[in-house]
Amino acid sequence: MAMHEISDESRSHHLRWLLTLTQTPTAAGKEARVVRWIEKWAEARPDLALSKDSAGNLVIRFAAEPATPSPLYLTAHLDHPAFVVERAVSPSVFELAFRGGVMDDYFVDATVGLYDADGARYRGRLTGRVDGRGPAFKHFLCELDHDCESLHPGDVGTWDLPEADVATVDGVECLRTAACDDLAAAAAALATLDELRQLRAVRGVRGDVRLLFTRAEEVGFIGAIAACRQGTLEPGARLIALENSRSFPDSPIGGGPIVRVGDRVTVFTPEMTAAVAGVAERYSGGPAQPVASQKSSDLPTWRWQRKLMAGGACEASVFCTFGHAATCVCLPLGNYHNMADLAAVQAGTNTTKPAVGREYIAVADYHGLVDLLLACATDLADPASAHAASFRSRIDRLWNDLKFVLD
């Protein structure tokens, strides 16, 4: 498969979107800041049409592209584990609910930043747990450095973290930022659609490719469930869910985007997973890892991985449960849900107090994700194409070429 060359200027735009989105405060059900940014991005591109469903999920599609029975969706969620203001106890003390999955150890004496409706940030420290608030979320008291009258119930709070930067981590150039999961995937989806716009303008590429941005994933896939239950997704819709998944030694950061076979809940649609893996192999010119007859040096320089990634759950499982053909492509992620030194904390072998940290991904993995998604958008847009059933095509070739050995 011939590679579409993405220009350095475009890469720079993609990286800037990544930096901006991953530092935008967001929480389950409180994604308004990210939604506004995406709306402005879409408004600047009159060939695109943005709509919202009744749950507030966003769909972006090509305005002039006829709808088909089996559109291809690239999906990402717009929230990240974070705090939401519940009430003011005093001018400097607020009760917060935490929406998302983080171990209790990381909340002890942690510092946070609370954002009012105008974007002003107020720093504070968690001073204790509030019990008896029900099982849905953990509740905490937060004492601010100064009195504040502009914070109100529903405002968002995040961990108090340094500004994003690009730095070398274990020999890999990485972006370290507040919330890769899943805003890095959202940025990659937007970058992919922008490149696809150029291919349509220059080469006449067509296909019913859409973006779906869901809400409230971190508290149980609520936006994705709504999209399935309320008819946002057509019965024949095919989906590639995008994620940032906890990296393990066998799924390294810097090893390339990961075609994710499944999660800790289930495996995804085998045909969709095989089709996306087939695109990755054709695009790269080689398999994810060397086969028995190869050396590692035989593999191409464009890297990709194929893994189960059982450290968490993914919206692809929701889409599959509702009968859609779905799989996942993810970025290997460090400091999952901002939990630094997580493996040691889980094992009880940490030698320092558990502390939150910036999530991080490899810059090359992010650009590689855009490459792969663009290849999928052009190669899988037609569900009837031979490439959409790539493994069956390979089986048929094997039979035709080698059936003589049975004679």
Secondary structure by P-SEA (a helix, b strand, c coil): cccccccaaaaaaaaaaaaaaaacccccccaaaaaaaaaaaaaacccbbbbbcccbbbbbcccccccccbbbbbbbbccccbbbbcccccccbbbbbbccccccccccccccccccccbbbbbbbbccccccccccbbbbbbbccccccccccccccccccccbbbbbccccccccccccccaaaaaaaaaaaaaaaaaaaccccccccbbbbbccccccaaaaaaaaaaccccccbbbbbbbbcccccccccccccccccccccccccaaaaaaaaaaaaaaacccccccccccccccccbbbbbbcccccccaaaaaaaaccccccccccccccccccaaaaaaaccccccbbbbbbbbbaaaaaaaaaaaaaaaaacccccccccaaaaaaaaaaaaacccccc
